[in-house]
């Protein structure tokens, strides 16, 4: 039996970029990884209907920048973008009051069909609504 390698981890640095981009001292690394996981879990739960395949996090000393790749950004933005401000406040509260910048990145229409995460979530939603998934 051969060695199994995670496909994402195998491609990072070659054809894919890191999902989190920051640098910290050894004492803070564990806490920041846990914060990143909390942010991803919270945003994924809040924006499940909008089709979020990827969440990228960048940090510096002053702020945390979160890039949410989304198939349907209009559902997040709404009419006057009050939803983004609410999400910024909740994420800031979640990570201890740090300054948060939330950027919405649209996934192109032709990439939606090629993204495995979006296809799987679409099938799951169709099964939940009892629509034929074929």
Secondary structure, DSSP 8 states (H G I E B T S, - for coil): ------HHHHHBTTTB--SEE----HHHHHHHHHHHHHHHHHHHHHTGGG---EEEEEE-SSEEEEEEEES-HHHHHTTT-HHHHHHHHHHHHHTTS-EEEEEEEE--HHHHTT-HHHHHHHHHHHHHTT----
